Amino acid sequence: MYEAIFRIRGAEGYAAATAGTDARIELWCNDHCDLLHVTDGAAEETLARVEASLGVRESLRREGELVVVTERCLKERDPTHVERYLRAHDCLLVPPLRYAEGAKFCRLLALDPAALTACYRDLIADGFDISVEAKREIESVRPDAPLLTIEEVLPTLTARQREAFTTAYERGYYAIPRETSTAAIAAAVGVERRTAEEHLRRAENKLVAALVPYL
């Protein structure tokens, strides 16, 4: 069996609700409504956008996190709805759908890798702004999480957070003893020192929060 993760940019609906924020939305569709898990600091702003577009039946809040049940289902109103392409190429969509940085991420499975390629080509031909984030053959199955990948564990960092964090790592910021400073990292990425420090703190917080449950 083969797996691919497609990133669809310029998507509307929940993807638009994450544009320009650090929010991440995971969606489980129930045909008549959607179940959403919304994380990161912009969760309240994202909730307001979702409520304006689809309505919110119920929401549960805690710091930096929301669980939302919508009034209506996005599927019929979403121009980036991909199910007809999956049926045409005998591919499976693995829930949840993930939305972040103004894009939709679809995790697909197929028995033949050529089916994933054909599905991708049809989406491109119909004007989708799409890229393949990952593609692999599934070789093992874990009983507690049969298709877990590193992409599912790691949080979504913004481009600036990713740049600051990788620059810090590459320049020895996390080495012992430390080999660089936040001022040097800021100069390398072209921002003010306080901005670089903020990007680093946010990236570190996301990574730690994502990994601690697996320790």
GROMACS elastic network, one bead per residue, 0.5 to 0.9 nm:
[ bonds ]
;  ai    aj funct       b0    kb
    1   109     6  0.69136   500
    1   110     6  0.58268   500
    1   112     6  0.68076   500
    1   113     6  0.79503   500
    1   136     6  0.88733   500
    1   137     6  0.60238   500
    1   138     6  0.56701   500
    1   139     6  0.78866   500
    2   108     6  0.82538   500
    2   109     6  0.55803   500
    2   110     6  0.53071   500
    2   111     6  0.60367   500
    2   112     6  0.66659   500
    2   113     6  0.58580   500
    2   116     6  0.81986   500
    2   135     6  0.74357   500
    2   136     6  0.58177   500
    2   138     6  0.56714   500
    2   139     6  0.89328   500
    3   107     6  0.71415   500
    3   108     6  0.56110   500
    3   110     6  0.65973   500
    3   111     6  0.89151   500
    3   113     6  0.80301   500
    3   116     6  0.80912   500
    3   134     6  0.79608   500
    3   135     6  0.56045   500
    3   136     6  0.54326   500
    3   137     6  0.61794   500
    3   138     6  0.67873   500
    4   106     6  0.81566   500
    4   107     6  0.58963   500
    4   108     6  0.52928   500
    4   109     6  0.66016   500
    4   110     6  0.86557   500
    4   113     6  0.89083   500
    4   116     6  0.71513   500
    4   132     6  0.70068   500
    4   133     6  0.74530   500
    4   134     6  0.54524   500
    4   136     6  0.65495   500
    4   137     6  0.88650   500
    5   105     6  0.65337   500
    5   106     6  0.55231   500
    5   108     6  0.62052   500
    5   109     6  0.89890   500
    5   131     6  0.85771   500
    5   132     6  0.59173   500
    5   133     6  0.53641   500
    5   134     6  0.52225   500
    5   135     6  0.65384   500
    6   104     6  0.80552   500
    6   105     6  0.55841   500
    6   106     6  0.51286   500
    6   107     6  0.65147   500
    6   108     6  0.77684   500
    6   120     6  0.81129   500
    6   130     6  0.66215   500
    6   131     6  0.57739   500
    6   133     6  0.58347   500
    6   134     6  0.75335   500
    6   135     6  0.89817   500
    7   103     6  0.65493   500
    7   104     6  0.57076   500
    7   106     6  0.65486   500
    7   129     6  0.82885   500
    7   130     6  0.54843   500
    7   131     6  0.52781   500
    7   132     6  0.62181   500
    7   133     6  0.63500   500
    8    11     6  0.63772   500
    8    80     6  0.77700   500
    8   103     6  0.55206   500
    8   104     6  0.50741   500
    8   105     6  0.63417   500
    8   106     6  0.79553   500
    8   128     6  0.69205   500
    8   129     6  0.57107   500
    8   131     6  0.67467   500
    8   132     6  0.89978   500
    9    12     6  0.89832   500
    9    15     6  0.83135   500
    9   101     6  0.88546   500
    9   102     6  0.67074   500
    9   104     6  0.65640   500
    9   105     6  0.88478   500
    9   128     6  0.79106   500
    9   129     6  0.54340   500
    9   130     6  0.61755   500
    9   131     6  0.83482   500
   10    15     6  0.77757   500
   10    16     6  0.76959   500
   10   102     6  0.65578   500
   10   103     6  0.61350   500
   10   104     6  0.84641   500
   10   128     6  0.86588   500
   10   129     6  0.69685   500
   11    14     6  0.80579   500
   11    15     6  0.55902   500
   11    16     6  0.64597   500
   11    78     6  0.82711   500
   11    79     6  0.77030   500
   11    80     6  0.63209   500
   11   102     6  0.68582   500
   11   103     6  0.57035   500
   11   104     6  0.64606   500
   11   128     6  0.89560   500
   11   129     6  0.85965   500
   12    15     6  0.55456   500
   12    17     6  0.80326   500
   12    78     6  0.67739   500
   12    79     6  0.73307   500
   12    80     6  0.75843   500
   12   102     6  0.81448   500
   12   103     6  0.83014   500
   12   104     6  0.88089   500
   13    16     6  0.54195   500
   13    17     6  0.65878   500
   13    50     6  0.79228   500
   13    53     6  0.76266   500
   13    54     6  0.88879   500
   13    74     6  0.71833   500
   13    77     6  0.81547   500
   13    78     6  0.64850   500
   13    79     6  0.88433   500
   14    18     6  0.67043   500
   14    25     6  0.73521   500
   14    27     6  0.89143   500
   14    46     6  0.84933   500
   14    49     6  0.84664   500
   14    50     6  0.70239   500
   14    74     6  0.83697   500
   14    99     6  0.65280   500
   14   100     6  0.86701   500
   14   102     6  0.81422   500
   14   103     6  0.85372   500
   14   104     6  0.80328   500
   15    18     6  0.53833   500
   15    19     6  0.66246   500
   15    25     6  0.82239   500
   15    98     6  0.85839   500
   15    99     6  0.51806   500
   15   100     6  0.63483   500
   15   101     6  0.73018   500
   15   104     6  0.56761   500
   16    19     6  0.51604   500
   16    20     6  0.87768   500
   16    49     6  0.86678   500
   16    99     6  0.87008   500
   16   100     6  0.88212   500
   16   101     6  0.83716   500
   16   102     6  0.51488   500
   16   103     6  0.73932   500
   17    20     6  0.85802   500
   17    21     6  0.83477   500
   17    23     6  0.83389   500
   17    25     6  0.88821   500
   17    45     6  0.82602   500
   17    46     6  0.54459   500
   17    47     6  0.82538   500
   17    48     6  0.88048   500
   17    49     6  0.57883   500
   17    50     6  0.67882   500
   17    99     6  0.86518   500
   17   100     6  0.86862   500
   17   101     6  0.89867   500
   17   102     6  0.71074   500
   18    21     6  0.54703   500
   18    22     6  0.70321   500
   18    23     6  0.54480   500
   18    24     6  0.66853   500
   18    25     6  0.76905   500
   18    42     6  0.83260   500
   18    45     6  0.89790   500
   18    46     6  0.65147   500
   18    99     6  0.69487   500
   18   100     6  0.55381   500
   18   101     6  0.55836   500
   18   102     6  0.51553   500
   18   103     6  0.78760   500
   19    22     6  0.82281   500
   19    23     6  0.82940   500
   19   100     6  0.72830   500
   19   101     6  0.50748   500
   19   103     6  0.77312   500
   20    23     6  0.86931   500
   20   101     6  0.64737   500
   20   102     6  0.71319   500
   21    24     6  0.86289   500
   21    40     6  0.88444   500
   21    41     6  0.82771   500
   21    42     6  0.60787   500
   21    43     6  0.89403   500
   21    45     6  0.87328   500
   21    46     6  0.84552   500
   21   100     6  0.82943   500
   21   101     6  0.67311   500
   21   102     6  0.84161   500
   21   158     6  0.85098   500
   22    39     6  0.84055   500
   22    40     6  0.60529   500
   22    41     6  0.66222   500
   22    42     6  0.61283   500
   22    43     6  0.85083   500
   22   100     6  0.74380   500
   22   101     6  0.69960   500
   22   156     6  0.80641   500
   22   157     6  0.75100   500
   22   158     6  0.67562   500
   23    38     6  0.67806   500
   23    39     6  0.56921   500
   23    40     6  0.50335   500
   23    41     6  0.66341   500
   23    42     6  0.52995   500
   23    43     6  0.59248   500
   23    45     6  0.88363   500
   23    46     6  0.71177   500
   23    99     6  0.83568   500
   23   100     6  0.63469   500
   23   101     6  0.75838   500
   23   156     6  0.87846   500
   24    37     6  0.80502   500
   24    38     6  0.56712   500
   24    39     6  0.53622   500
   24    40     6  0.66904   500
   24    42     6  0.87921   500
   24    43     6  0.81228   500
   24    98     6  0.71849   500
   24    99     6  0.57190   500
   24   101     6  0.78376   500
   24   155     6  0.86230   500
   24   156     6  0.73952   500
   25    36     6  0.64249   500
   25    37     6  0.55908   500
   25    39     6  0.66520   500
   25    43     6  0.88823   500
   25    46     6  0.88295   500
   25    97     6  0.81001   500
   25    98     6  0.57160   500
   25    99     6  0.50136   500
   25   100     6  0.66390   500
   26    35     6  0.82314   500
   26    36     6  0.55771   500
   26    37     6  0.51203   500
   26    38     6  0.66067   500
   26    39     6  0.87951   500
   26    95     6  0.84644   500
   26    96     6  0.55950   500
   26    97     6  0.55748   500
   26    99     6  0.64158   500
   27    34     6  0.66242   500
   27    35     6  0.57845   500
   27    37     6  0.66729   500
   27    38     6  0.89139   500
   27    95     6  0.73003   500
   27    96     6  0.50260   500
   27    97     6  0.50770   500
   27    98     6  0.64376   500
   27    99     6  0.81867   500
   28    34     6  0.59363   500
   28    35     6  0.51705   500
   28    36     6  0.65403   500
   28    37     6  0.87611   500
   28    95     6  0.61892   500
   28    96     6  0.51971   500
   28    97     6  0.68967   500
   29    32     6  0.80163   500
   29    33     6  0.65905   500
   29    35     6  0.64084   500
   29    36     6  0.86771   500
   29    73     6  0.71103   500
   29    74     6  0.81942   500
   29    75     6  0.78141   500
   29    95     6  0.83096   500
   29    96     6  0.81317   500
   29    97     6  0.87059   500
   30    33     6  0.54241   500
   30    34     6  0.56929   500
   30    35     6  0.74423   500
   30    73     6  0.74417   500
   31    34     6  0.73113   500
   31    72     6  0.84582   500
   31    73     6  0.59238   500
   31    74     6  0.85134   500
   31    75     6  0.74253   500
   32    71     6  0.79946   500
   32    72     6  0.59578   500
   32    73     6  0.52912   500
   32    74     6  0.89155   500
   33    69     6  0.69538   500
   33    70     6  0.55139   500
   33    71     6  0.57990   500
   33    74     6  0.75351   500
   34    68     6  0.79859   500
   34    69     6  0.58077   500
   34    70     6  0.53645   500
   34    71     6  0.77575   500
   34    72     6  0.69334   500
   34    73     6  0.53959   500
   34    74     6  0.72031   500
   34    75     6  0.89677   500
   35    67     6  0.73513   500
   35    68     6  0.58333   500
   35    70     6  0.66896   500
   36    66     6  0.79066   500
   36    67     6  0.56454   500
   36    69     6  0.63704   500
   36    70     6  0.78832   500
   37    65     6  0.74739   500
   37    66     6  0.58503   500
   37    68     6  0.64385   500
   38    42     6  0.88752   500
   38    43     6  0.59012   500
   38    44     6  0.89280   500
   38    46     6  0.78814   500
   38    47     6  0.81413   500
   38    64     6  0.83042   500
   38    65     6  0.56639   500
   38    67     6  0.62278   500
   38    68     6  0.76800   500
   39    42     6  0.76623   500
   39    43     6  0.57845   500
   39    64     6  0.57504   500
   39    66     6  0.63692   500
   39    67     6  0.87980   500
   40    43     6  0.58434   500
   40    63     6  0.87641   500
   40    65     6  0.63499   500
   40   206     6  0.82740   500
   41    44     6  0.77691   500
   41    45     6  0.87852   500
   41    63     6  0.84053   500
   41    64     6  0.52322   500
   41    65     6  0.79540   500
   42    45     6  0.53203   500
   42    46     6  0.61841   500
   42    47     6  0.86700   500
   42    64     6  0.76579   500
   43    46     6  0.50257   500
   43    47     6  0.61040   500
   43    48     6  0.87384   500
   43    64     6  0.63690   500
   43    65     6  0.63342   500
   43    66     6  0.66017   500
   44    48     6  0.63866   500
   44    49     6  0.88287   500
   44    64     6  0.84198   500
   44    65     6  0.86317   500
   44    66     6  0.80182   500
   45    48     6  0.52138   500
   45    49     6  0.65230   500
   45    50     6  0.88426   500
   46    49     6  0.51099   500
   46    50     6  0.62217   500
   46    51     6  0.85677   500
   47    50     6  0.50829   500
   47    51     6  0.60224   500
   47    52     6  0.85676   500
   47    56     6  0.82451   500
   47    59     6  0.89132   500
   47    66     6  0.81396   500
   47    68     6  0.80442   500
   48    51     6  0.50992   500
   48    52     6  0.62234   500
   48    53     6  0.88135   500
   49    52     6  0.51874   500
   49    53     6  0.64299   500
   49    54     6  0.87066   500
   50    53     6  0.52631   500
   50    54     6  0.58674   500
   50    55     6  0.65372   500
   50    56     6  0.72760   500
   50    70     6  0.80030   500
   51    54     6  0.55543   500
   51    56     6  0.51384   500
   51    57     6  0.88851   500
   51    70     6  0.77009   500
   51    71     6  0.86291   500
   52    55     6  0.60095   500
   52    56     6  0.85426   500
   54    70     6  0.63978   500
   54    71     6  0.61030   500
   54    72     6  0.55643   500
   54    73     6  0.74362   500
   54    74     6  0.73491   500
   55    69     6  0.88618   500
   55    70     6  0.56576   500
   55    72     6  0.68355   500
   56    59     6  0.72015   500
   56    68     6  0.68966   500
   56    69     6  0.60333   500
   56    71     6  0.52744   500
   56    72     6  0.82734   500
   57    68     6  0.76442   500
   57    69     6  0.54849   500
   57    70     6  0.51889   500
   57    71     6  0.51069   500
   57    72     6  0.88080   500
   58    67     6  0.82945   500
   58    68     6  0.58659   500
   58    69     6  0.51800   500
   58    70     6  0.70416   500
   58    71     6  0.84873   500
   59    66     6  0.67290   500
   59    67     6  0.55132   500
   59    69     6  0.62823   500
   59    70     6  0.86298   500
   60    65     6  0.84426   500
   60    66     6  0.56859   500
   60    67     6  0.51443   500
   60    68     6  0.65807   500
   61    64     6  0.81069   500
   61    65     6  0.61314   500
   61    67     6  0.67339   500
   61    68     6  0.87775   500
   62    65     6  0.54060   500
   62    66     6  0.64918   500
   63    66     6  0.82099   500
   69    72     6  0.88446   500
   70    73     6  0.70828   500
   70    74     6  0.89699   500
   73    76     6  0.70878   500
   73    77     6  0.80124   500
   74    77     6  0.54179   500
   74    78     6  0.58953   500
   75    78     6  0.53882   500
   75    79     6  0.85464   500
   75    80     6  0.89047   500
   75    81     6  0.63889   500
   76    79     6  0.81402   500
   76    81     6  0.77547   500
   77    80     6  0.89629   500
   77    81     6  0.83044   500
   78    81     6  0.54347   500
   79    82     6  0.86148   500
   80   104     6  0.85542   500
   80   128     6  0.76636   500
   81    84     6  0.78451   500
   81    85     6  0.88499   500
   82    85     6  0.54727   500
   82    86     6  0.65177   500
   82    93     6  0.88805   500
   82   106     6  0.88037   500
   82   123     6  0.82789   500
   83    87     6  0.62938   500
   83    88     6  0.86782   500
   83    91     6  0.89891   500
   83    92     6  0.86665   500
   83    93     6  0.78057   500
   84    87     6  0.51848   500
   84    88     6  0.62696   500
   84    89     6  0.88580   500
   85    88     6  0.51026   500
   85    89     6  0.64325   500
   85    90     6  0.85116   500
   85    91     6  0.82011   500
   85   119     6  0.61337   500
   85   120     6  0.88017   500
   85   122     6  0.74360   500
   85   123     6  0.75133   500
   86    89     6  0.53181   500
   86    90     6  0.57256   500
   86    92     6  0.63505   500
   86    93     6  0.74617   500
   86   108     6  0.85002   500
   86   115     6  0.89845   500
   86   116     6  0.88020   500
   86   119     6  0.68144   500
   87    90     6  0.51270   500
   87    91     6  0.64390   500
   87    92     6  0.80420   500
   88    91     6  0.79431   500
   88   119     6  0.79087   500
   89   110     6  0.86163   500
   89   115     6  0.55005   500
   89   116     6  0.75233   500
   89   118     6  0.70395   500
   89   119     6  0.60777   500
   90   109     6  0.89739   500
   90   110     6  0.68533   500
   90   111     6  0.83851   500
   90   115     6  0.69740   500
   90   116     6  0.88548   500
   91   108     6  0.64732   500
   91   109     6  0.56376   500
   91   111     6  0.78981   500
   91   112     6  0.89635   500
   91   115     6  0.68700   500
   91   116     6  0.69991   500
   91   119     6  0.80545   500
   92   107     6  0.83516   500
   92   108     6  0.54077   500
   92   110     6  0.63810   500
   93    96     6  0.86482   500
   93    97     6  0.84509   500
   93   106     6  0.69648   500
   93   107     6  0.59349   500
   93   109     6  0.65652   500
   94    97     6  0.75551   500
   94   106     6  0.76097   500
   94   107     6  0.54793   500
   94   108     6  0.59093   500
   94   109     6  0.72321   500
   95    98     6  0.84147   500
   95   106     6  0.82585   500
   95   107     6  0.74343   500
   96   106     6  0.82957   500
   96   107     6  0.82580   500
   97   104     6  0.72385   500
   97   105     6  0.61693   500
   97   106     6  0.56728   500
   97   107     6  0.72979   500
   98   103     6  0.84797   500
   98   104     6  0.59193   500
   98   105     6  0.50451   500
   98   106     6  0.68543   500
   98   107     6  0.86650   500
   99   102     6  0.69834   500
   99   103     6  0.56784   500
   99   105     6  0.60158   500
   99   106     6  0.89722   500
  100   103     6  0.55344   500
  100   104     6  0.66932   500
  100   105     6  0.79300   500
  100   156     6  0.71097   500
  100   158     6  0.89936   500
  101   104     6  0.85329   500
  101   156     6  0.83772   500
  101   157     6  0.88053   500
  101   158     6  0.71232   500
  105   133     6  0.86399   500
  108   116     6  0.77018   500
  109   112     6  0.88631   500
  109   113     6  0.87971   500
  109   116     6  0.76880   500
  110   113     6  0.64666   500
  110   114     6  0.85790   500
  110   115     6  0.64868   500
  110   116     6  0.65549   500
  111   114     6  0.88397   500
  111   115     6  0.77932   500
  112   115     6  0.55507   500
  112   116     6  0.73800   500
  113   116     6  0.53325   500
  113   117     6  0.65521   500
  113   118     6  0.88168   500
  113   135     6  0.89291   500
  113   136     6  0.87790   500
  113   137     6  0.82763   500
  114   118     6  0.60934   500
  114   119     6  0.85337   500
  115   118     6  0.50930   500
  115   119     6  0.60964   500
  115   120     6  0.85689   500
  116   119     6  0.51055   500
  116   120     6  0.61785   500
  116   121     6  0.86734   500
  117   120     6  0.51149   500
  117   121     6  0.62239   500
  117   122     6  0.87383   500
  118   121     6  0.50901   500
  118   122     6  0.62569   500
  118   123     6  0.86992   500
  119   122     6  0.52563   500
  119   123     6  0.63542   500
  119   124     6  0.87617   500
  120   123     6  0.51846   500
  120   124     6  0.62721   500
  120   125     6  0.86603   500
  120   130     6  0.79766   500
  120   131     6  0.84166   500
  120   132     6  0.82954   500
  121   124     6  0.50587   500
  121   125     6  0.60840   500
  121   126     6  0.86593   500
  122   126     6  0.62473   500
  122   127     6  0.88361   500
  122   128     6  0.89228   500
  123   126     6  0.52057   500
  123   127     6  0.65909   500
  123   128     6  0.54737   500
  123   129     6  0.83251   500
  123   130     6  0.75839   500
  124   127     6  0.52776   500
  124   128     6  0.51404   500
  124   129     6  0.68789   500
  124   130     6  0.67780   500
  125   128     6  0.74199   500
  127   130     6  0.87579   500
  132   135     6  0.71871   500
  134   151     6  0.86315   500
  138   141     6  0.79201   500
  138   147     6  0.77746   500
  140   146     6  0.79597   500
  140   147     6  0.83114   500
  141   144     6  0.88613   500
  141   145     6  0.76892   500
  141   147     6  0.65318   500
  141   148     6  0.86596   500
  142   145     6  0.53349   500
  142   147     6  0.71536   500
  142   148     6  0.78712   500
  143   146     6  0.55818   500
  145   148     6  0.54493   500
  148   151     6  0.82435   500
  148   152     6  0.64458   500
  148   153     6  0.77530   500
  149   152     6  0.53496   500
  149   153     6  0.68014   500
  150   153     6  0.51445   500
  150   154     6  0.61647   500
  151   154     6  0.55167   500
  151   155     6  0.78750   500
  151   156     6  0.88411   500
  152   155     6  0.77290   500
  153   210     6  0.65523   500
  153   211     6  0.73657   500
  154   157     6  0.89458   500
  154   206     6  0.84625   500
  154   207     6  0.67722   500
  154   210     6  0.61479   500
  154   211     6  0.74359   500
  155   203     6  0.88941   500
  155   206     6  0.61775   500
  155   207     6  0.63480   500
  155   209     6  0.86464   500
  155   210     6  0.62729   500
  156   162     6  0.89670   500
  156   206     6  0.80674   500
  156   207     6  0.89708   500
  157   160     6  0.79047   500
  157   161     6  0.57282   500
  157   162     6  0.56909   500
  157   202     6  0.85328   500
  157   203     6  0.63824   500
  157   206     6  0.77195   500
  157   207     6  0.87927   500
  158   161     6  0.51147   500
  158   162     6  0.60846   500
  158   163     6  0.85090   500
  158   199     6  0.88209   500
  158   203     6  0.83637   500
  159   162     6  0.51650   500
  159   163     6  0.60936   500
  159   164     6  0.86238   500
  160   163     6  0.50700   500
  160   164     6  0.60878   500
  160   165     6  0.84729   500
  160   189     6  0.85928   500
  160   196     6  0.86037   500
  160   199     6  0.66834   500
  161   164     6  0.52316   500
  161   165     6  0.60249   500
  161   166     6  0.85092   500
  161   196     6  0.83276   500
  161   198     6  0.85431   500
  161   200     6  0.62565   500
  161   201     6  0.86981   500
  161   202     6  0.71022   500
  161   203     6  0.55284   500
  161   204     6  0.89989   500
  162   165     6  0.52042   500
  162   166     6  0.59975   500
  162   167     6  0.83339   500
  162   199     6  0.82406   500
  162   200     6  0.85022   500
  162   203     6  0.71022   500
  163   166     6  0.53880   500
  163   167     6  0.59563   500
  163   168     6  0.84361   500
  163   189     6  0.72437   500
  163   199     6  0.87937   500
  164   167     6  0.52139   500
  164   168     6  0.60565   500
  164   169     6  0.86380   500
  164   185     6  0.69791   500
  164   186     6  0.77712   500
  164   188     6  0.87782   500
  164   189     6  0.67955   500
  164   196     6  0.63912   500
  164   197     6  0.84398   500
  164   199     6  0.63734   500
  164   200     6  0.60858   500
  164   203     6  0.84271   500
  165   168     6  0.50902   500
  165   169     6  0.62097   500
  165   170     6  0.86311   500
  165   199     6  0.76515   500
  165   200     6  0.57047   500
  165   203     6  0.67109   500
  165   204     6  0.78896   500
  166   169     6  0.50392   500
  166   170     6  0.60091   500
  166   171     6  0.84844   500
  167   170     6  0.51503   500
  167   171     6  0.60567   500
  167   172     6  0.85824   500
  167   173     6  0.85042   500
  167   185     6  0.66043   500
  167   188     6  0.77157   500
  167   189     6  0.77873   500
  168   171     6  0.53210   500
  168   172     6  0.62797   500
  168   174     6  0.71634   500
  168   180     6  0.77850   500
  168   181     6  0.83875   500
  168   182     6  0.79055   500
  168   184     6  0.89963   500
  168   185     6  0.61397   500
  168   200     6  0.82690   500
  169   172     6  0.53091   500
  169   173     6  0.56132   500
  169   174     6  0.59350   500
  169   175     6  0.79164   500
  170   173     6  0.76360   500
  170   174     6  0.88162   500
  171   174     6  0.84046   500
  171   175     6  0.86696   500
  171   179     6  0.68041   500
  171   180     6  0.62947   500
  171   185     6  0.80148   500
  172   176     6  0.82307   500
  172   177     6  0.85994   500
  172   178     6  0.61112   500
  172   180     6  0.60057   500
  172   181     6  0.89615   500
  173   176     6  0.84046   500
  173   177     6  0.86124   500
  173   178     6  0.52132   500
  173   179     6  0.56267   500
  173   180     6  0.51907   500
  173   181     6  0.66030   500
  173   182     6  0.80024   500
  173   185     6  0.85978   500
  174   177     6  0.80944   500
  174   178     6  0.60152   500
  174   179     6  0.78753   500
  174   180     6  0.87118   500
  175   179     6  0.64591   500
  175   180     6  0.89074   500
  176   179     6  0.77217   500
  178   181     6  0.78101   500
  180   183     6  0.83072   500
  180   184     6  0.64753   500
  180   185     6  0.74982   500
  181   184     6  0.52493   500
  181   185     6  0.63954   500
  181   186     6  0.86632   500
  182   186     6  0.59997   500
  182   187     6  0.85534   500
  182   193     6  0.61807   500
  182   194     6  0.83550   500
  182   196     6  0.68081   500
  182   197     6  0.64335   500
  182   200     6  0.89845   500
  183   186     6  0.50692   500
  183   187     6  0.62766   500
  183   188     6  0.86857   500
  183   192     6  0.78551   500
  183   193     6  0.51216   500
  183   194     6  0.85053   500
  183   196     6  0.80162   500
  183   197     6  0.87295   500
  184   187     6  0.50952   500
  184   188     6  0.62145   500
  184   189     6  0.88182   500
  184   193     6  0.81871   500
  185   188     6  0.50349   500
  185   189     6  0.63509   500
  185   190     6  0.84418   500
  185   191     6  0.86981   500
  185   193     6  0.77749   500
  185   196     6  0.70040   500
  185   197     6  0.88554   500
  186   189     6  0.53667   500
  186   190     6  0.58353   500
  186   191     6  0.51170   500
  186   192     6  0.57119   500
  186   193     6  0.50328   500
  186   194     6  0.81662   500
  186   195     6  0.75758   500
  186   196     6  0.51930   500
  186   197     6  0.80035   500
  187   190     6  0.50324   500
  187   191     6  0.63394   500
  187   192     6  0.74099   500
  187   193     6  0.77005   500
  187   196     6  0.89329   500
  188   191     6  0.80512   500
  189   196     6  0.80512   500
  190   196     6  0.89049   500
  191   194     6  0.83411   500
  191   195     6  0.62955   500
  191   196     6  0.63818   500
  192   195     6  0.52096   500
  192   196     6  0.63152   500
  192   197     6  0.87260   500
  193   196     6  0.51231   500
  193   197     6  0.61924   500
  193   198     6  0.86430   500
  194   197     6  0.50281   500
  194   198     6  0.61655   500
  194   199     6  0.86808   500
  195   198     6  0.50609   500
  195   199     6  0.62655   500
  195   200     6  0.86407   500
  196   199     6  0.51152   500
  196   200     6  0.61865   500
  196   201     6  0.86507   500
  197   200     6  0.50386   500
  197   201     6  0.61114   500
  197   202     6  0.86028   500
  198   201     6  0.51388   500
  198   202     6  0.61729   500
  198   203     6  0.85469   500
  199   202     6  0.52907   500
  199   203     6  0.61330   500
  199   204     6  0.85491   500
  200   203     6  0.51316   500
  200   204     6  0.59722   500
  200   205     6  0.84275   500
  201   204     6  0.51274   500
  201   205     6  0.59840   500
  201   206     6  0.85899   500
  202   205     6  0.51190   500
  202   206     6  0.62340   500
  202   207     6  0.86713   500
  203   206     6  0.52458   500
  203   207     6  0.62000   500
  203   208     6  0.86020   500
  204   207     6  0.51681   500
  204   208     6  0.60209   500
  204   209     6  0.84388   500
  205   208     6  0.52925   500
  205   209     6  0.60447   500
  205   210     6  0.85444   500
  206   209     6  0.52370   500
  206   210     6  0.61435   500
  206   211     6  0.86805   500
  207   210     6  0.51887   500
  207   211     6  0.61593   500
  207   212     6  0.85500   500
  208   211     6  0.52551   500
  208   212     6  0.58720   500
  209   212     6  0.57090   500
  209   213     6  0.75346   500
  210   213     6  0.67734   500
  210   214     6  0.80715   500
  211   214     6  0.55425   500
  211   215     6  0.68079   500
  212   215     6  0.52842   500
